[in-house]
Amino acid sequence: MATVMQMAGGLTPRAFAFGTRLTRQSVKSQQRESYKEAIKQLELTLAAAPLTADRSQVAADREMQLSGARQVLDRLKDAEPDGRVVMQINPASVTLPSDVLLENNDSIIVPVRQATVGVFGAVYRPASFMMEAGQRPLRVRDYLDRAGGPLRAADNKGIFVVRANGEVLPRSRGALNARVLPGDVIFVPVKTQSGTFWTKLRDISTTLFQLGVGAATVAAVAP
């Protein structure tokens, strides 16, 4: 990678190395196969839903949930893994890793340095907030407070942060107490309905995030 960057003239003073997006076709192909398998699991779960449904539930309500599940599945089918390779770069770094071997058709996009933190999903005031220059970064929970906090319908246990380098930090790994980094996107998903399909969707979602499908994209399609 170092040779290619030299040929491109190097990074400018405004470059945000931590947010660099390296996409690779071979990785995208691998992700696509795994993604298809995950979707197939969801299809099987949805097909079996009428057989495993709670018989005490009103038929109309059950059909409405199944209809919503089918819509979610259709939207997930339209999603596409992006083939992104998450590189381990220090957030303060002004250079890219020199030991990364590139492949044909690799794409490298280096964004402009960011100074915002986004808070989206089930919060009272979704927005992007400016970080205070020269001060120690606040915690994720502080930015949730700035957005008015989670709505009553929010899935508080499912809160996660998408870092600018592509990593996903869930609440189970201390996301709320983590110091924010430039370009962070904090997402608060809506609490899903109970049921076999929705439980399976939550389980598989983590896998989908790791396959290069945007975390916010997957979470946004769940009701």
TINUDREN-587936 format. One record per residue (C-alpha): residue number from 1; x, y, z. Coordinates in steps of 0.2 Angstrom, whole numbers, plus 2048, in hexadecimal, padded with zeros to 3 digits. Layout:
<mimi><resi>NUM</resi><c1>X</c1><c2>Y</c2><c3>Z</c3></mimi>
...
END
This chain:
<mimi><resi>1</resi><c1>800</c1><c2>800</c2><c3>800</c3></mimi>
<mimi><resi>2</resi><c1>80E</c1><c2>80C</c2><c3>804</c3></mimi>
<mimi><resi>3</resi><c1>814</c1><c2>80B</c2><c3>7F2</c3></mimi>
<mimi><resi>4</resi><c1>803</c1><c2>80F</c2><c3>7EB</c3></mimi>
<mimi><resi>5</resi><c1>800</c1><c2>81E</c2><c3>7F7</c3></mimi>
<mimi><resi>6</resi><c1>811</c1><c2>825</c2><c3>7F2</c3></mimi>
<mimi><resi>7</resi><c1>80C</c1><c2>824</c2><c3>7DF</c3></mimi>
<mimi><resi>8</resi><c1>7FC</c1><c2>82D</c2><c3>7E4</c3></mimi>
<mimi><resi>9</resi><c1>806</c1><c2>83B</c2><c3>7ED</c3></mimi>
<mimi><resi>10</resi><c1>803</c1><c2>836</c2><c3>7FF</c3></mimi>
<mimi><resi>11</resi><c1>7F5</c1><c2>83C</c2><c3>80B</c3></mimi>
<mimi><resi>12</resi><c1>7F1</c1><c2>84E</c2><c3>80C</c3></mimi>
<mimi><resi>13</resi><c1>7F0</c1><c2>857</c2><c3>81D</c3></mimi>
<mimi><resi>14</resi><c1>7DD</c1><c2>856</c2><c3>81D</c3></mimi>
<mimi><resi>15</resi><c1>7DD</c1><c2>843</c2><c3>81A</c3></mimi>
<mimi><resi>16</resi><c1>7D5</c1><c2>838</c2><c3>827</c3></mimi>
<mimi><resi>17</resi><c1>7DF</c1><c2>828</c2><c3>827</c3></mimi>
<mimi><resi>18</resi><c1>7D5</c1><c2>81F</c2><c3>834</c3></mimi>
<mimi><resi>19</resi><c1>7C6</c1><c2>820</c2><c3>829</c3></mimi>
<mimi><resi>20</resi><c1>7CE</c1><c2>819</c2><c3>81A</c3></mimi>
<mimi><resi>21</resi><c1>7C3</c1><c2>80D</c2><c3>810</c3></mimi>
<mimi><resi>22</resi><c1>7CC</c1><c2>7FE</c2><c3>808</c3></mimi>
<mimi><resi>23</resi><c1>7C0</c1><c2>7F3</c2><c3>7FD</c3></mimi>
<mimi><resi>24</resi><c1>7C6</c1><c2>7E3</c2><c3>7F5</c3></mimi>
<mimi><resi>25</resi><c1>7BC</c1><c2>7D9</c2><c3>7E8</c3></mimi>
<mimi><resi>26</resi><c1>7C2</c1><c2>7C8</c2><c3>7EF</c3></mimi>
<mimi><resi>27</resi><c1>7BC</c1><c2>7CD</c2><c3>800</c3></mimi>
<mimi><resi>28</resi><c1>7AC</c1><c2>7D2</c2><c3>7F9</c3></mimi>
<mimi><resi>29</resi><c1>7A9</c1><c2>7C2</c2><c3>7F0</c3></mimi>
<mimi><resi>30</resi><c1>7AD</c1><c2>7B8</c2><c3>800</c3></mimi>
<mimi><resi>31</resi><c1>7A1</c1><c2>7C4</c2><c3>80A</c3></mimi>
<mimi><resi>32</resi><c1>793</c1><c2>7C2</c2><c3>7FD</c3></mimi>
<mimi><resi>33</resi><c1>793</c1><c2>7AF</c2><c3>7FF</c3></mimi>
<mimi><resi>34</resi><c1>792</c1><c2>7B0</c2><c3>812</c3></mimi>
<mimi><resi>35</resi><c1>785</c1><c2>7BD</c2><c3>810</c3></mimi>
<mimi><resi>36</resi><c1>77A</c1><c2>7B2</c2><c3>805</c3></mimi>
<mimi><resi>37</resi><c1>77C</c1><c2>7A4</c2><c3>812</c3></mimi>
<mimi><resi>38</resi><c1>776</c1><c2>7AF</c2><c3>820</c3></mimi>
<mimi><resi>39</resi><c1>767</c1><c2>7B5</c2><c3>815</c3></mimi>
<mimi><resi>40</resi><c1>763</c1><c2>7A3</c2><c3>811</c3></mimi>
<mimi><resi>41</resi><c1>762</c1><c2>7A0</c2><c3>824</c3></mimi>
<mimi><resi>42</resi><c1>756</c1><c2>7AE</c2><c3>826</c3></mimi>
<mimi><resi>43</resi><c1>74B</c1><c2>7A7</c2><c3>818</c3></mimi>
<mimi><resi>44</resi><c1>74A</c1><c2>796</c2><c3>820</c3></mimi>
<mimi><resi>45</resi><c1>746</c1><c2>79E</c2><c3>831</c3></mimi>
<mimi><resi>46</resi><c1>738</c1><c2>7A9</c2><c3>829</c3></mimi>
<mimi><resi>47</resi><c1>731</c1><c2>79A</c2><c3>81F</c3></mimi>
<mimi><resi>48</resi><c1>730</c1><c2>790</c2><c3>82F</c3></mimi>
<mimi><resi>49</resi><c1>728</c1><c2>79E</c2><c3>839</c3></mimi>
<mimi><resi>50</resi><c1>716</c1><c2>799</c2><c3>836</c3></mimi>
<mimi><resi>51</resi><c1>71A</c1><c2>788</c2><c3>83D</c3></mimi>
<mimi><resi>52</resi><c1>722</c1><c2>78E</c2><c3>84D</c3></mimi>
<mimi><resi>53</resi><c1>717</c1><c2>79D</c2><c3>850</c3></mimi>
<mimi><resi>54</resi><c1>70E</c1><c2>7A0</c2><c3>861</c3></mimi>
<mimi><resi>55</resi><c1>6FD</c1><c2>799</c2><c3>85E</c3></mimi>
<mimi><resi>56</resi><c1>6F6</c1><c2>7A5</c2><c3>86C</c3></mimi>
<mimi><resi>57</resi><c1>6FB</c1><c2>7B4</c2><c3>861</c3></mimi>
<mimi><resi>58</resi><c1>6ED</c1><c2>7BC</c2><c3>857</c3></mimi>
<mimi><resi>59</resi><c1>6EE</c1><c2>7B6</c2><c3>845</c3></mimi>
<mimi><resi>60</resi><c1>6ED</c1><c2>7C7</c2><c3>83E</c3></mimi>
<mimi><resi>61</resi><c1>6FC</c1><c2>7CD</c2><c3>849</c3></mimi>
<mimi><resi>62</resi><c1>706</c1><c2>7BE</c2><c3>844</c3></mimi>
<mimi><resi>63</resi><c1>703</c1><c2>7C1</c2><c3>832</c3></mimi>
<mimi><resi>64</resi><c1>708</c1><c2>7D3</c2><c3>834</c3></mimi>
<mimi><resi>65</resi><c1>718</c1><c2>7CE</c2><c3>83C</c3></mimi>
<mimi><resi>66</resi><c1>71C</c1><c2>7C2</c2><c3>82E</c3></mimi>
<mimi><resi>67</resi><c1>719</c1><c2>7CF</c2><c3>821</c3></mimi>
<mimi><resi>68</resi><c1>724</c1><c2>7DB</c2><c3>82A</c3></mimi>
<mimi><resi>69</resi><c1>732</c1><c2>7CD</c2><c3>82B</c3></mimi>
<mimi><resi>70</resi><c1>730</c1><c2>7CA</c2><c3>818</c3></mimi>
<mimi><resi>71</resi><c1>733</c1><c2>7DC</c2><c3>814</c3></mimi>
<mimi><resi>72</resi><c1>742</c1><c2>7DC</c2><c3>81F</c3></mimi>
<mimi><resi>73</resi><c1>749</c1><c2>7CD</c2><c3>816</c3></mimi>
<mimi><resi>74</resi><c1>746</c1><c2>7D5</c2><c3>805</c3></mimi>
<mimi><resi>75</resi><c1>74F</c1><c2>7E5</c2><c3>80A</c3></mimi>
<mimi><resi>76</resi><c1>75E</c1><c2>7DA</c2><c3>811</c3></mimi>
<mimi><resi>77</resi><c1>75F</c1><c2>7D1</c2><c3>800</c3></mimi>
<mimi><resi>78</resi><c1>762</c1><c2>7E2</c2><c3>7F8</c3></mimi>
<mimi><resi>79</resi><c1>771</c1><c2>7E6</c2><c3>803</c3></mimi>
<mimi><resi>80</resi><c1>782</c1><c2>7E2</c2><c3>7FC</c3></mimi>
<mimi><resi>81</resi><c1>792</c1><c2>7DE</c2><c3>806</c3></mimi>
<mimi><resi>82</resi><c1>79F</c1><c2>7EC</c2><c3>802</c3></mimi>
<mimi><resi>83</resi><c1>7AF</c1><c2>7E2</c2><c3>802</c3></mimi>
<mimi><resi>84</resi><c1>7B7</c1><c2>7EE</c2><c3>80F</c3></mimi>
<mimi><resi>85</resi><c1>7C7</c1><c2>7E8</c2><c3>818</c3></mimi>
<mimi><resi>86</resi><c1>7C8</c1><c2>7F0</c2><c3>829</c3></mimi>
<mimi><resi>87</resi><c1>7D9</c1><c2>7F6</c2><c3>82C</c3></mimi>
<mimi><resi>88</resi><c1>7E1</c1><c2>7F8</c2><c3>83D</c3></mimi>
<mimi><resi>89</resi><c1>7E6</c1><c2>80A</c2><c3>83D</c3></mimi>
<mimi><resi>90</resi><c1>7E8</c1><c2>816</c2><c3>84C</c3></mimi>
<mimi><resi>91</resi><c1>7DB</c1><c2>823</c2><c3>84C</c3></mimi>
<mimi><resi>92</resi><c1>7E8</c1><c2>830</c2><c3>84E</c3></mimi>
<mimi><resi>93</resi><c1>7F3</c1><c2>829</c2><c3>840</c3></mimi>
<mimi><resi>94</resi><c1>7F7</c1><c2>834</c2><c3>831</c3></mimi>
<mimi><resi>95</resi><c1>7FE</c1><c2>826</c2><c3>826</c3></mimi>
<mimi><resi>96</resi><c1>7F7</c1><c2>816</c2><c3>81F</c3></mimi>
<mimi><resi>97</resi><c1>7FE</c1><c2>804</c2><c3>823</c3></mimi>
<mimi><resi>98</resi><c1>80D</c1><c2>801</c2><c3>818</c3></mimi>
<mimi><resi>99</resi><c1>80D</c1><c2>7EE</c2><c3>81A</c3></mimi>
<mimi><resi>100</resi><c1>7FC</c1><c2>7EB</c2><c3>812</c3></mimi>
<mimi><resi>101</resi><c1>7FD</c1><c2>7E2</c2><c3>801</c3></mimi>
<mimi><resi>102</resi><c1>7F1</c1><c2>7E8</c2><c3>7F4</c3></mimi>
<mimi><resi>103</resi><c1>7E8</c1><c2>7DD</c2><c3>7E7</c3></mimi>
<mimi><resi>104</resi><c1>7E2</c1><c2>7E2</c2><c3>7D6</c3></mimi>
<mimi><resi>105</resi><c1>7D2</c1><c2>7EC</c2><c3>7D6</c3></mimi>
<mimi><resi>106</resi><c1>7D4</c1><c2>7F2</c2><c3>7E8</c3></mimi>
<mimi><resi>107</resi><c1>7CD</c1><c2>802</c2><c3>7EC</c3></mimi>
<mimi><resi>108</resi><c1>7D3</c1><c2>80F</c2><c3>7F9</c3></mimi>
<mimi><resi>109</resi><c1>7C9</c1><c2>81E</c2><c3>7FE</c3></mimi>
<mimi><resi>110</resi><c1>7D1</c1><c2>82A</c2><c3>80B</c3></mimi>
<mimi><resi>111</resi><c1>7C3</c1><c2>836</c2><c3>812</c3></mimi>
<mimi><resi>112</resi><c1>7C6</c1><c2>847</c2><c3>818</c3></mimi>
<mimi><resi>113</resi><c1>7C9</c1><c2>848</c2><c3>82B</c3></mimi>
<mimi><resi>114</resi><c1>7B9</c1><c2>848</c2><c3>834</c3></mimi>
<mimi><resi>115</resi><c1>7B4</c1><c2>851</c2><c3>844</c3></mimi>
<mimi><resi>116</resi><c1>7A2</c1><c2>84B</c2><c3>847</c3></mimi>
<mimi><resi>117</resi><c1>799</c1><c2>83D</c2><c3>850</c3></mimi>
<mimi><resi>118</resi><c1>788</c1><c2>837</c2><c3>849</c3></mimi>
<mimi><resi>119</resi><c1>77A</c1><c2>831</c2><c3>854</c3></mimi>
<mimi><resi>120</resi><c1>76C</c1><c2>828</c2><c3>84A</c3></mimi>
<mimi><resi>121</resi><c1>75E</c1><c2>81C</c2><c3>84D</c3></mimi>
<mimi><resi>122</resi><c1>751</c1><c2>81C</c2><c3>85B</c3></mimi>
<mimi><resi>123</resi><c1>757</c1><c2>82C</c2><c3>864</c3></mimi>
<mimi><resi>124</resi><c1>74D</c1><c2>83C</c2><c3>866</c3></mimi>
<mimi><resi>125</resi><c1>758</c1><c2>847</c2><c3>85B</c3></mimi>
<mimi><resi>126</resi><c1>763</c1><c2>83D</c2><c3>84F</c3></mimi>
<mimi><resi>127</resi><c1>771</c1><c2>848</c2><c3>849</c3></mimi>
<mimi><resi>128</resi><c1>784</c1><c2>84A</c2><c3>846</c3></mimi>
<mimi><resi>129</resi><c1>78D</c1><c2>853</c2><c3>854</c3></mimi>
<mimi><resi>130</resi><c1>79D</c1><c2>85D</c2><c3>853</c3></mimi>
<mimi><resi>131</resi><c1>7AB</c1><c2>857</c2><c3>85E</c3></mimi>
<mimi><resi>132</resi><c1>7B3</c1><c2>864</c2><c3>86A</c3></mimi>
<mimi><resi>133</resi><c1>7C4</c1><c2>868</c2><c3>863</c3></mimi>
<mimi><resi>134</resi><c1>7D3</c1><c2>867</c2><c3>86F</c3></mimi>
<mimi><resi>135</resi><c1>7C9</c1><c2>85E</c2><c3>87C</c3></mimi>
<mimi><resi>136</resi><c1>7C8</c1><c2>84C</c2><c3>882</c3></mimi>
<mimi><resi>137</resi><c1>7BB</c1><c2>842</c2><c3>878</c3></mimi>
<mimi><resi>138</resi><c1>7AB</c1><c2>83F</c2><c3>881</c3></mimi>
<mimi><resi>139</resi><c1>7A3</c1><c2>82E</c2><c3>883</c3></mimi>
<mimi><resi>140</resi><c1>796</c1><c2>826</c2><c3>877</c3></mimi>
<mimi><resi>141</resi><c1>789</c1><c2>828</c2><c3>885</c3></mimi>
<mimi><resi>142</resi><c1>78C</c1><c2>83B</c2><c3>885</c3></mimi>
<mimi><resi>143</resi><c1>788</c1><c2>83C</c2><c3>873</c3></mimi>
<mimi><resi>144</resi><c1>778</c1><c2>831</c2><c3>876</c3></mimi>
<mimi><resi>145</resi><c1>773</c1><c2>83E</c2><c3>883</c3></mimi>
<mimi><resi>146</resi><c1>776</c1><c2>84C</c2><c3>876</c3></mimi>
<mimi><resi>147</resi><c1>76A</c1><c2>844</c2><c3>86A</c3></mimi>
<mimi><resi>148</resi><c1>75D</c1><c2>843</c2><c3>878</c3></mimi>
<mimi><resi>149</resi><c1>760</c1><c2>831</c2><c3>87D</c3></mimi>
<mimi><resi>150</resi><c1>758</c1><c2>821</c2><c3>877</c3></mimi>
<mimi><resi>151</resi><c1>745</c1><c2>821</c2><c3>873</c3></mimi>
<mimi><resi>152</resi><c1>73A</c1><c2>815</c2><c3>87D</c3></mimi>
<mimi><resi>153</resi><c1>739</c1><c2>80A</c2><c3>86E</c3></mimi>
<mimi><resi>154</resi><c1>74C</c1><c2>809</c2><c3>86D</c3></mimi>
<mimi><resi>155</resi><c1>756</c1><c2>7F9</c2><c3>86F</c3></mimi>
<mimi><resi>156</resi><c1>762</c1><c2>7FF</c2><c3>87C</c3></mimi>
<mimi><resi>157</resi><c1>76C</c1><c2>7EF</c2><c3>87D</c3></mimi>
<mimi><resi>158</resi><c1>76F</c1><c2>7EF</c2><c3>86A</c3></mimi>
<mimi><resi>159</resi><c1>777</c1><c2>800</c2><c3>869</c3></mimi>
<mimi><resi>160</resi><c1>787</c1><c2>800</c2><c3>85F</c3></mimi>
<mimi><resi>161</resi><c1>795</c1><c2>80B</c2><c3>858</c3></mimi>
<mimi><resi>162</resi><c1>79B</c1><c2>80A</c2><c3>846</c3></mimi>
<mimi><resi>163</resi><c1>7AD</c1><c2>811</c2><c3>846</c3></mimi>
<mimi><resi>164</resi><c1>7B4</c1><c2>81B</c2><c3>837</c3></mimi>
<mimi><resi>165</resi><c1>7C0</c1><c2>80C</c2><c3>833</c3></mimi>
<mimi><resi>166</resi><c1>7B1</c1><c2>800</c2><c3>831</c3></mimi>
<mimi><resi>167</resi><c1>7B2</c1><c2>7F8</c2><c3>842</c3></mimi>
<mimi><resi>168</resi><c1>7A2</c1><c2>7F5</c2><c3>84C</c3></mimi>
<mimi><resi>169</resi><c1>7A2</c1><c2>7F7</c2><c3>85F</c3></mimi>
<mimi><resi>170</resi><c1>792</c1><c2>7F0</c2><c3>867</c3></mimi>
<mimi><resi>171</resi><c1>78C</c1><c2>7F5</c2><c3>879</c3></mimi>
<mimi><resi>172</resi><c1>791</c1><c2>7E4</c2><c3>87F</c3></mimi>
<mimi><resi>173</resi><c1>7A3</c1><c2>7E9</c2><c3>87C</c3></mimi>
<mimi><resi>174</resi><c1>7A1</c1><c2>7F9</c2><c3>886</c3></mimi>
<mimi><resi>175</resi><c1>79B</c1><c2>805</c2><c3>878</c3></mimi>
<mimi><resi>176</resi><c1>792</c1><c2>811</c2><c3>883</c3></mimi>
<mimi><resi>177</resi><c1>7A2</c1><c2>814</c2><c3>88E</c3></mimi>
<mimi><resi>178</resi><c1>7AE</c1><c2>815</c2><c3>87F</c3></mimi>
<mimi><resi>179</resi><c1>7B5</c1><c2>826</c2><c3>87A</c3></mimi>
<mimi><resi>180</resi><c1>7AF</c1><c2>82C</c2><c3>869</c3></mimi>
<mimi><resi>181</resi><c1>7BA</c1><c2>82D</c2><c3>85A</c3></mimi>
<mimi><resi>182</resi><c1>7B8</c1><c2>838</c2><c3>84B</c3></mimi>
<mimi><resi>183</resi><c1>7AC</c1><c2>832</c2><c3>83F</c3></mimi>
<mimi><resi>184</resi><c1>7A3</c1><c2>826</c2><c3>84B</c3></mimi>
<mimi><resi>185</resi><c1>791</c1><c2>822</c2><c3>848</c3></mimi>
<mimi><resi>186</resi><c1>787</c1><c2>81D</c2><c3>857</c3></mimi>
<mimi><resi>187</resi><c1>777</c1><c2>813</c2><c3>853</c3></mimi>
<mimi><resi>188</resi><c1>768</c1><c2>80F</c2><c3>85E</c3></mimi>
<mimi><resi>189</resi><c1>75D</c1><c2>801</c2><c3>856</c3></mimi>
<mimi><resi>190</resi><c1>74B</c1><c2>800</c2><c3>858</c3></mimi>
<mimi><resi>191</resi><c1>745</c1><c2>7F2</c2><c3>864</c3></mimi>
<mimi><resi>192</resi><c1>740</c1><c2>7E3</c2><c3>859</c3></mimi>
<mimi><resi>193</resi><c1>730</c1><c2>7D9</c2><c3>85B</c3></mimi>
<mimi><resi>194</resi><c1>731</c1><c2>7C9</c2><c3>864</c3></mimi>
<mimi><resi>195</resi><c1>731</c1><c2>7B9</c2><c3>859</c3></mimi>
<mimi><resi>196</resi><c1>73C</c1><c2>7AC</c2><c3>852</c3></mimi>
<mimi><resi>197</resi><c1>740</c1><c2>7B6</c2><c3>842</c3></mimi>
<mimi><resi>198</resi><c1>745</c1><c2>7C6</c2><c3>84B</c3></mimi>
<mimi><resi>199</resi><c1>750</c1><c2>7BC</c2><c3>858</c3></mimi>
<mimi><resi>200</resi><c1>759</c1><c2>7B4</c2><c3>849</c3></mimi>
<mimi><resi>201</resi><c1>75B</c1><c2>7C5</c2><c3>841</c3></mimi>
<mimi><resi>202</resi><c1>763</c1><c2>7CC</c2><c3>850</c3></mimi>
<mimi><resi>203</resi><c1>76F</c1><c2>7BD</c2><c3>851</c3></mimi>
<mimi><resi>204</resi><c1>773</c1><c2>7BE</c2><c3>83E</c3></mimi>
<mimi><resi>205</resi><c1>775</c1><c2>7D1</c2><c3>83E</c3></mimi>
<mimi><resi>206</resi><c1>786</c1><c2>7D0</c2><c3>847</c3></mimi>
<mimi><resi>207</resi><c1>78C</c1><c2>7C4</c2><c3>839</c3></mimi>
<mimi><resi>208</resi><c1>786</c1><c2>7D0</c2><c3>82C</c3></mimi>
<mimi><resi>209</resi><c1>78F</c1><c2>7DF</c2><c3>833</c3></mimi>
<mimi><resi>210</resi><c1>79F</c1><c2>7D5</c2><c3>832</c3></mimi>
<mimi><resi>211</resi><c1>79C</c1><c2>7D1</c2><c3>820</c3></mimi>
<mimi><resi>212</resi><c1>79D</c1><c2>7E3</c2><c3>81B</c3></mimi>
<mimi><resi>213</resi><c1>78B</c1><c2>7E8</c2><c3>81B</c3></mimi>
<mimi><resi>214</resi><c1>789</c1><c2>7F9</c2><c3>823</c3></mimi>
<mimi><resi>215</resi><c1>783</c1><c2>7F6</c2><c3>835</c3></mimi>
<mimi><resi>216</resi><c1>777</c1><c2>805</c2><c3>834</c3></mimi>
<mimi><resi>217</resi><c1>770</c1><c2>7FE</c2><c3>824</c3></mimi>
<mimi><resi>218</resi><c1>76C</c1><c2>7ED</c2><c3>82C</c3></mimi>
<mimi><resi>219</resi><c1>765</c1><c2>7F4</c2><c3>83C</c3></mimi>
<mimi><resi>220</resi><c1>75B</c1><c2>801</c2><c3>833</c3></mimi>
<mimi><resi>221</resi><c1>750</c1><c2>7F4</c2><c3>829</c3></mimi>
<mimi><resi>222</resi><c1>74B</c1><c2>7EB</c2><c3>839</c3></mimi>
<mimi><resi>223</resi><c1>73A</c1><c2>7F2</c2><c3>840</c3></mimi>
END
